[in-house]
Amino acid sequence: RELTQAEGRVVEADLGADWAIGPKIHGGVMVALVAKAARQAYDPSGATHPVAVSANFLSAPDPGPVQLLTTVRKRGRRIGLVDVELVQGERASGGQERSDRGKVCVRAVVTLGDPEHEAPPLYSDTRVATAMDPLPPAGVAAIGPGHPAAEINHLARGCDIRPLVVEAIAEGQAPAFQIWVRPREGVVDEFFALMCGDISLPVPCAVGRRGWAPTVQLTAYLRGLPADGWLRVLCTAT
């Protein structure tokens, strides 16, 4: 539902528990949500696309209603810029930043334009495509009943997520996670792709460092519109 007020537009959304990691809403879901709200404010026709999203996570929202305040900052011939705040709950107490509607959980800047996905690239890096098969190997199990990640990863209720679990990293080798993911219903679009930029387990898990690893800041670039089917996600760290 969309409202309008003096400083911008407000989009209301209701995030169910299926969009959570543990008790809190997944960071990639919020990146996709602020991008969708920005495009709705900038170009309801959907002719433009979010080509860059820079999100700062101030606090982790719970499943439930949220509001997204969007303010168009620039309407250029090729590029637009929209500020988005994702807000939840009543006015915050203590030192938390707040708006008139509640606590600001995410502040984002979304750049919109044409990702030029139909133009041939001047340079193409195929390392991800050659490192991972287009389809998940037969031995890679989906997150579901009995999988060690099923208890915490509630996104698996709506997404078919197949991570290649790394048990150990060889000496001198960079940790990496390989994940195949697609929606259980519907088609892959740019918002699903933006969500999947944060679909991986924290990469330090590959070297035995386990625990809570919240997303503090995330910048995502959409260089092309995804084809429908399995998305391949390769996450590495140095």
Phi and psi in degrees as GROMACS dihedral restraints (atoms count N, CA, C in turn):
[ dihedral_restraints ]
;  ai    aj    ak    al  type     phi  dphi    fc
    3     4     5     6     1  -113.4    20    10
    4     5     6     7     1   133.7    20    10
    6     7     8     9     1  -117.0    20    10
    7     8     9    10     1   166.6    20    10
    9    10    11    12     1  -131.7    20    10
   10    11    12    13     1   135.6    20    10
   12    13    14    15     1  -141.3    20    10
   13    14    15    16     1   177.6    20    10
   15    16    17    18     1   -57.7    20    10
   16    17    18    19     1   -44.4    20    10
   18    19    20    21     1   -86.9    20    10
   19    20    21    22     1    -4.2    20    10
   21    22    23    24     1   159.6    20    10
   22    23    24    25     1  -165.7    20    10
   24    25    26    27     1  -102.4    20    10
   25    26    27    28     1   148.5    20    10
   27    28    29    30     1  -119.7    20    10
   28    29    30    31     1   125.1    20    10
   30    31    32    33     1  -108.2    20    10
   31    32    33    34     1   129.7    20    10
   33    34    35    36     1   -99.8    20    10
   34    35    36    37     1   137.8    20    10
   36    37    38    39     1  -139.3    20    10
   37    38    39    40     1   160.2    20    10
   39    40    41    42     1  -128.5    20    10
   40    41    42    43     1   112.0    20    10
   42    43    44    45     1   -97.0    20    10
   43    44    45    46     1   115.2    20    10
   45    46    47    48     1   -79.7    20    10
   46    47    48    49     1   172.4    20    10
   48    49    50    51     1   -66.0    20    10
   49    50    51    52     1   -18.0    20    10
   51    52    53    54     1   -68.2    20    10
   52    53    54    55     1   -12.4    20    10
   54    55    56    57     1  -101.8    20    10
   55    56    57    58     1    21.2    20    10
   57    58    59    60     1  -111.7    20    10
   58    59    60    61     1   153.4    20    10
   60    61    62    63     1  -111.1    20    10
   61    62    63    64     1   112.6    20    10
   63    64    65    66     1    64.5    20    10
   64    65    66    67     1  -132.4    20    10
   66    67    68    69     1   -90.2    20    10
   67    68    69    70     1    -2.7    20    10
   69    70    71    72     1  -118.4    20    10
   70    71    72    73     1   152.4    20    10
   72    73    74    75     1   -65.8    20    10
   73    74    75    76     1   137.0    20    10
   75    76    77    78     1   -64.9    20    10
   76    77    78    79     1   137.9    20    10
   78    79    80    81     1   -61.7    20    10
   79    80    81    82     1   -40.5    20    10
   81    82    83    84     1   -65.3    20    10
   82    83    84    85     1   -33.6    20    10
   84    85    86    87     1   -61.5    20    10
   85    86    87    88     1   -41.3    20    10
   87    88    89    90     1   -69.4    20    10
   88    89    90    91     1   -34.6    20    10
   90    91    92    93     1   -61.5    20    10
   91    92    93    94     1   -46.0    20    10
   93    94    95    96     1   -64.1    20    10
   94    95    96    97     1   -38.0    20    10
   96    97    98    99     1   -68.5    20    10
   97    98    99   100     1   -43.3    20    10
   99   100   101   102     1   -67.8    20    10
  100   101   102   103     1   -33.4    20    10
  102   103   104   105     1   -66.7    20    10
  103   104   105   106     1   -40.6    20    10
  105   106   107   108     1   -67.1    20    10
  106   107   108   109     1   -40.9    20    10
  108   109   110   111     1   -64.6    20    10
  109   110   111   112     1   -38.0    20    10
  111   112   113   114     1   -64.6    20    10
  112   113   114   115     1   -43.5    20    10
  114   115   116   117     1   -67.2    20    10
  115   116   117   118     1   -36.8    20    10
  117   118   119   120     1   -62.6    20    10
  118   119   120   121     1   -37.4    20    10
  120   121   122   123     1   -74.2    20    10
  121   122   123   124     1   -35.5    20    10
  123   124   125   126     1   -86.1    20    10
  124   125   126   127     1   -42.5    20    10
  126   127   128   129     1  -151.9    20    10
  127   128   129   130     1    85.7    20    10
  129   130   131   132     1   -59.2    20    10
  130   131   132   133     1   -18.7    20    10
  132   133   134   135     1   -71.2    20    10
  133   134   135   136     1   -19.8    20    10
  135   136   137   138     1    80.1    20    10
  136   137   138   139     1    15.3    20    10
  138   139   140   141     1   -74.6    20    10
  139   140   141   142     1   -25.2    20    10
  141   142   143   144     1  -103.3    20    10
  142   143   144   145     1   166.0    20    10
  144   145   146   147     1  -134.6    20    10
  145   146   147   148     1   153.4    20    10
  147   148   149   150     1   -73.4    20    10
  148   149   150   151     1   110.9    20    10
  150   151   152   153     1   -93.9    20    10
  151   152   153   154     1   -17.6    20    10
  153   154   155   156     1  -152.8    20    10
  154   155   156   157     1   136.8    20    10
  156   157   158   159     1  -132.4    20    10
  157   158   159   160     1   122.2    20    10
  159   160   161   162     1  -117.3    20    10
  160   161   162   163     1   112.6    20    10
  162   163   164   165     1  -121.0    20    10
  163   164   165   166     1   133.1    20    10
  165   166   167   168     1  -108.4    20    10
  166   167   168   169     1   129.1    20    10
  168   169   170   171     1  -100.3    20    10
  169   170   171   172     1   111.1    20    10
  171   172   173   174     1   -88.1    20    10
  172   173   174   175     1   -33.4    20    10
  174   175   176   177     1  -159.8    20    10
  175   176   177   178     1   161.0    20    10
  177   178   179   180     1   -95.8    20    10
  178   179   180   181     1   116.8    20    10
  180   181   182   183     1   -74.8    20    10
  181   182   183   184     1   153.7    20    10
  183   184   185   186     1   -85.3    20    10
  184   185   186   187     1   159.8    20    10
  186   187   188   189     1   -56.7    20    10
  187   188   189   190     1   140.7    20    10
  189   190   191   192     1   139.6    20    10
  190   191   192   193     1  -168.0    20    10
  192   193   194   195     1   -68.0    20    10
  193   194   195   196     1   142.7    20    10
  195   196   197   198     1  -138.1    20    10
  196   197   198   199     1   162.3    20    10
  198   199   200   201     1  -124.4    20    10
  199   200   201   202     1   144.7    20    10
  201   202   203   204     1  -121.1    20    10
  202   203   204   205     1   113.2    20    10
  204   205   206   207     1   -91.8    20    10
  205   206   207   208     1   120.0    20    10
  207   208   209   210     1  -114.6    20    10
  208   209   210   211     1   136.5    20    10
  210   211   212   213     1  -132.2    20    10
  211   212   213   214     1   117.3    20    10
  213   214   215   216     1   -75.7    20    10
  214   215   216   217     1   120.8    20    10
  216   217   218   219     1   -98.0    20    10
  217   218   219   220     1   -26.6    20    10
  219   220   221   222     1  -151.6    20    10
  220   221   222   223     1   137.4    20    10
  222   223   224   225     1  -124.6    20    10
  223   224   225   226     1    93.1    20    10
  225   226   227   228     1   -96.3    20    10
  226   227   228   229     1   177.1    20    10
  228   229   230   231     1   -67.1    20    10
  229   230   231   232     1   -32.1    20    10
  231   232   233   234     1  -123.6    20    10
  232   233   234   235     1   -24.1    20    10
  234   235   236   237     1  -129.9    20    10
  235   236   237   238     1   137.8    20    10
  237   238   239   240     1  -122.4    20    10
  238   239   240   241     1   159.0    20    10
  240   241   242   243     1  -135.0    20    10
  241   242   243   244     1   130.2    20    10
  243   244   245   246     1  -131.9    20    10
  244   245   246   247     1   130.4    20    10
  246   247   248   249     1   -88.6    20    10
  247   248   249   250     1   140.2    20    10
  249   250   251   252     1  -135.1    20    10
  250   251   252   253     1   133.8    20    10
  252   253   254   255     1  -118.3    20    10
  253   254   255   256     1   128.6    20    10
  255   256   257   258     1   -99.6    20    10
  256   257   258   259     1   122.5    20    10
  258   259   260   261     1  -123.6    20    10
  259   260   261   262     1   142.7    20    10
  261   262   263   264     1  -141.7    20    10
  262   263   264   265     1   144.6    20    10
  264   265   266   267     1    77.5    20    10
  265   266   267   268     1  -166.6    20    10
  267   268   269   270     1   -81.4    20    10
  268   269   270   271     1   178.5    20    10
  270   271   272   273     1   -59.3    20    10
  271   272   273   274     1   134.5    20    10
  273   274   275   276     1   -76.8    20    10
  274   275   276   277     1   154.7    20    10
  276   277   278   279     1  -107.5    20    10
  277   278   279   280     1   171.5    20    10
  279   280   281   282     1    72.7    20    10
  280   281   282   283     1  -141.8    20    10
  282   283   284   285     1   -93.0    20    10
  283   284   285   286     1     4.3    20    10
  285   286   287   288     1   -68.2    20    10
  286   287   288   289     1   141.2    20    10
  288   289   290   291     1   -68.2    20    10
  289   290   291   292     1   145.3    20    10
  291   292   293   294     1  -146.0    20    10
  292   293   294   295     1   160.9    20    10
  294   295   296   297     1  -117.6    20    10
  295   296   297   298     1  -176.6    20    10
  297   298   299   300     1   -68.2    20    10
  298   299   300   301     1   -19.3    20    10
  300   301   302   303     1   -95.5    20    10
  301   302   303   304     1   -25.3    20    10
  303   304   305   306     1   161.5    20    10
  304   305   306   307     1  -159.0    20    10
  306   307   308   309     1   -82.0    20    10
  307   308   309   310     1   131.8    20    10
  309   310   311   312     1   -78.7    20    10
  310   311   312   313     1   116.9    20    10
  312   313   314   315     1   -95.4    20    10
  313   314   315   316     1   -34.0    20    10
  315   316   317   318     1  -138.6    20    10
  316   317   318   319     1   136.0    20    10
  318   319   320   321     1  -119.3    20    10
  319   320   321   322     1   127.3    20    10
  321   322   323   324     1  -136.7    20    10
  322   323   324   325     1   152.9    20    10
  324   325   326   327     1  -120.1    20    10
  325   326   327   328     1   125.5    20    10
  327   328   329   330     1  -116.4    20    10
  328   329   330   331     1   125.3    20    10
  330   331   332   333     1   -99.2    20    10
  331   332   333   334     1   128.5    20    10
  333   334   335   336     1  -118.2    20    10
  334   335   336   337     1   144.8    20    10
  336   337   338   339     1  -178.5    20    10
  337   338   339   340     1  -148.1    20    10
  339   340   341   342     1  -113.6    20    10
  340   341   342   343     1   118.6    20    10
  342   343   344   345     1   -71.0    20    10
  343   344   345   346     1    -1.9    20    10
  345   346   347   348     1    55.6    20    10
  346   347   348   349     1    41.9    20    10
  348   349   350   351     1   -69.3    20    10
  349   350   351   352     1   -16.7    20    10
  351   352   353   354     1   -92.0    20    10
  352   353   354   355     1    -9.4    20    10
  354   355   356   357     1   -84.5    20    10
  355   356   357   358     1   139.1    20    10
  357   358   359   360     1   -65.8    20    10
  358   359   360   361     1   137.4    20    10
  360   361   362   363     1   -72.0    20    10
  361   362   363   364     1   148.0    20    10
  363   364   365   366     1   -72.6    20    10
  364   365   366   367     1   -29.3    20    10
  366   367   368   369     1  -147.4    20    10
  367   368   369   370     1   139.9    20    10
  369   370   371   372     1  -130.5    20    10
  370   371   372   373     1   125.6    20    10
  372   373   374   375     1  -100.2    20    10
  373   374   375   376     1   113.3    20    10
  375   376   377   378     1  -103.8    20    10
  376   377   378   379     1    17.8    20    10
  378   379   380   381     1   -62.1    20    10
  379   380   381   382     1   -39.6    20    10
  381   382   383   384     1   -67.4    20    10
  382   383   384   385     1   -44.2    20    10
  384   385   386   387     1   -63.0    20    10
  385   386   387   388     1   -37.0    20    10
  387   388   389   390     1   -81.7    20    10
  388   389   390   391     1   -23.2    20    10
  390   391   392   393     1   -78.9    20    10
  391   392   393   394     1   -23.8    20    10
  393   394   395   396     1  -127.4    20    10
  394   395   396   397     1   135.7    20    10
  396   397   398   399     1   -67.3    20    10
  397   398   399   400     1   151.0    20    10
  399   400   401   402     1   -59.2    20    10
  400   401   402   403     1   -31.3    20    10
  402   403   404   405     1  -112.7    20    10
  403   404   405   406     1   146.7    20    10
  405   406   407   408     1   -63.1    20    10
  406   407   408   409     1   136.9    20    10
  408   409   410   411     1   -59.5    20    10
  409   410   411   412     1   155.0    20    10
  411   412   413   414     1   -59.5    20    10
  412   413   414   415     1   -31.2    20    10
  414   415   416   417     1   -84.1    20    10
  415   416   417   418     1    -1.8    20    10
  417   418   419   420     1   -91.1    20    10
  418   419   420   421     1   112.2    20    10
  420   421   422   423     1   -80.4    20    10
  421   422   423   424     1   146.0    20    10
  423   424   425   426     1   -75.7    20    10
  424   425   426   427     1   147.1    20    10
  426   427   428   429     1   -67.5    20    10
  427   428   429   430     1   122.4    20    10
  429   430   431   432     1  -174.2    20    10
  430   431   432   433     1  -166.4    20    10
  432   433   434   435     1   -52.1    20    10
  433   434   435   436     1   127.0    20    10
  435   436   437   438     1    92.1    20    10
  436   437   438   439     1   -15.5    20    10
  438   439   440   441     1   -78.4    20    10
  439   440   441   442     1   140.5    20    10
  441   442   443   444     1   -61.4    20    10
  442   443   444   445     1   -22.2    20    10
  444   445   446   447     1   -93.2    20    10
  445   446   447   448     1    -4.6    20    10
  447   448   449   450     1   -65.7    20    10
  448   449   450   451     1   -32.3    20    10
  450   451   452   453     1   -67.2    20    10
  451   452   453   454     1   -31.6    20    10
  453   454   455   456     1  -104.3    20    10
  454   455   456   457     1   -29.3    20    10
  456   457   458   459     1   -94.0    20    10
  457   458   459   460     1    91.6    20    10
  459   460   461   462     1   -79.2    20    10
  460   461   462   463     1   -12.1    20    10
  462   463   464   465     1   -61.9    20    10
  463   464   465   466     1   -23.5    20    10
  465   466   467   468     1   -64.7    20    10
  466   467   468   469     1   -14.3    20    10
  468   469   470   471     1   -68.3    20    10
  469   470   471   472     1   -31.3    20    10
  471   472   473   474     1  -111.3    20    10
  472   473   474   475     1   -10.1    20    10
  474   475   476   477     1  -125.9    20    10
  475   476   477   478     1   142.1    20    10
  477   478   479   480     1   -88.1    20    10
  478   479   480   481     1   103.8    20    10
  480   481   482   483     1  -112.8    20    10
  481   482   483   484     1   122.5    20    10
  483   484   485   486     1  -126.4    20    10
  484   485   486   487     1    92.7    20    10
  486   487   488   489     1   -88.7    20    10
  487   488   489   490     1   138.9    20    10
  489   490   491   492     1   -85.2    20    10
  490   491   492   493     1   103.8    20    10
  492   493   494   495     1   -72.8    20    10
  493   494   495   496     1   128.2    20    10
  495   496   497   498     1   -99.9    20    10
  496   497   498   499     1   116.8    20    10
  498   499   500   501     1   -85.2    20    10
  499   500   501   502     1   -33.6    20    10
  501   502   503   504     1  -154.2    20    10
  502   503   504   505     1   150.8    20    10
  504   505   506   507     1  -112.1    20    10
  505   506   507   508     1   131.7    20    10
  507   508   509   510     1   -68.8    20    10
  508   509   510   511     1   156.0    20    10
  510   511   512   513     1   -56.9    20    10
  511   512   513   514     1   127.5    20    10
  513   514   515   516     1    80.0    20    10
  514   515   516   517     1     1.6    20    10
  516   517   518   519     1   -98.4    20    10
  517   518   519   520     1   137.1    20    10
  519   520   521   522     1   -72.3    20    10
  520   521   522   523     1   137.2    20    10
  522   523   524   525     1   -65.8    20    10
  523   524   525   526     1   145.5    20    10
  525   526   527   528     1  -153.1    20    10
  526   527   528   529     1   146.0    20    10
  528   529   530   531     1  -121.0    20    10
  529   530   531   532     1   137.6    20    10
  531   532   533   534     1  -114.9    20    10
  532   533   534   535     1   130.4    20    10
  534   535   536   537     1  -137.1    20    10
  535   536   537   538     1   134.9    20    10
  537   538   539   540     1  -107.7    20    10
  538   539   540   541     1   133.5    20    10
  540   541   542   543     1  -147.6    20    10
  541   542   543   544     1   143.3    20    10
  543   544   545   546     1  -154.7    20    10
  544   545   546   547     1   156.7    20    10
  546   547   548   549     1   -71.5    20    10
  547   548   549   550     1   147.8    20    10
  549   550   551   552     1   -72.0    20    10
  550   551   552   553     1   -28.1    20    10
  552   553   554   555     1  -135.1    20    10
  553   554   555   556     1   149.9    20    10
  555   556   557   558     1    84.5    20    10
  556   557   558   559     1  -176.6    20    10
  558   559   560   561     1  -110.3    20    10
  559   560   561   562     1   161.1    20    10
  561   562   563   564     1   -76.3    20    10
  562   563   564   565     1   129.2    20    10
  564   565   566   567     1  -130.6    20    10
  565   566   567   568     1  -174.5    20    10
  567   568   569   570     1   -65.6    20    10
  568   569   570   571     1   -29.7    20    10
  570   571   572   573     1   -72.9    20    10
  571   572   573   574     1   -37.3    20    10
  573   574   575   576     1   -64.4    20    10
  574   575   576   577     1   -40.5    20    10
  576   577   578   579     1   -63.2    20    10
  577   578   579   580     1   -41.1    20    10
  579   580   581   582     1   -63.3    20    10
  580   581   582   583     1   -39.7    20    10
  582   583   584   585     1   -60.8    20    10
  583   584   585   586     1   -40.2    20    10
  585   586   587   588     1   -72.2    20    10
  586   587   588   589     1   -11.5    20    10
  588   589   590   591     1   -64.4    20    10
  589   590   591   592     1   -14.1    20    10
  591   592   593   594     1  -123.7    20    10
  592   593   594   595     1    25.4    20    10
  594   595   596   597     1   -82.8    20    10
  595   596   597   598     1   -16.5    20    10
  597   598   599   600     1   -75.6    20    10
  598   599   600   601     1   155.0    20    10
  600   601   602   603     1   -60.3    20    10
  601   602   603   604     1   154.4    20    10
  603   604   605   606     1   -56.9    20    10
  604   605   606   607     1   128.4    20    10
  606   607   608   609     1   -58.9    20    10
  607   608   609   610     1   -31.4    20    10
  609   610   611   612     1   -57.8    20    10
  610   611   612   613     1   -17.6    20    10
  612   613   614   615     1   -59.9    20    10
  613   614   615   616     1   -26.5    20    10
  615   616   617   618     1   -70.4    20    10
  616   617   618   619     1   -16.8    20    10
  618   619   620   621     1  -116.1    20    10
  619   620   621   622     1    26.3    20    10
  621   622   623   624     1    82.8    20    10
  622   623   624   625     1     7.1    20    10
  624   625   626   627     1   -95.7    20    10
  625   626   627   628     1   104.1    20    10
  627   628   629   630     1  -115.1    20    10
  628   629   630   631     1   154.4    20    10
  630   631   632   633     1   144.8    20    10
  631   632   633   634     1  -172.4    20    10
  633   634   635   636     1   -76.4    20    10
  634   635   636   637     1   126.3    20    10
  636   637   638   639     1  -130.7    20    10
  637   638   639   640     1    78.3    20    10
  639   640   641   642     1   -69.8    20    10
  640   641   642   643     1   148.2    20    10
  642   643   644   645     1   -75.4    20    10
  643   644   645   646     1   122.1    20    10
  645   646   647   648     1   -95.9    20    10
  646   647   648   649     1   -42.8    20    10
  648   649   650   651     1  -148.3    20    10
  649   650   651   652     1   141.3    20    10
  651   652   653   654     1  -144.5    20    10
  652   653   654   655     1   128.7    20    10
  654   655   656   657     1  -116.4    20    10
  655   656   657   658     1   126.4    20    10
  657   658   659   660     1  -120.5    20    10
  658   659   660   661     1   137.9    20    10
  660   661   662   663     1  -116.8    20    10
  661   662   663   664     1   131.3    20    10
  663   664   665   666     1  -105.1    20    10
  664   665   666   667     1   102.8    20    10
  666   667   668   669     1   -89.5    20    10
  667   668   669   670     1   -14.2    20    10
  669   670   671   672     1  -165.5    20    10
  670   671   672   673     1   156.5    20    10
  672   673   674   675     1   -77.9    20    10
  673   674   675   676     1   134.7    20    10
  675   676   677   678     1   -74.4    20    10
  676   677   678   679     1   149.4    20    10
  678   679   680   681     1   -79.3    20    10
  679   680   681   682     1   153.0    20    10
  681   682   683   684     1   -69.7    20    10
  682   683   684   685     1   148.3    20    10
  684   685   686   687     1   123.0    20    10
  685   686   687   688     1  -155.8    20    10
  687   688   689   690     1   -71.3    20    10
  688   689   690   691     1   131.8    20    10
  690   691   692   693     1   -94.9    20    10
  691   692   693   694     1   137.6    20    10
  693   694   695   696     1  -102.1    20    10
  694   695   696   697     1   127.2    20    10
  696   697   698   699     1  -120.9    20    10
  697   698   699   700     1   123.2    20    10
  699   700   701   702     1  -119.3    20    10
  700   701   702   703     1   117.1    20    10
  702   703   704   705     1  -116.2    20    10
  703   704   705   706     1   124.7    20    10
  705   706   707   708     1  -129.8    20    10
  706   707   708   709     1   167.1    20    10
  708   709   710   711     1  -147.3    20    10
  709   710   711   712     1   155.4    20    10
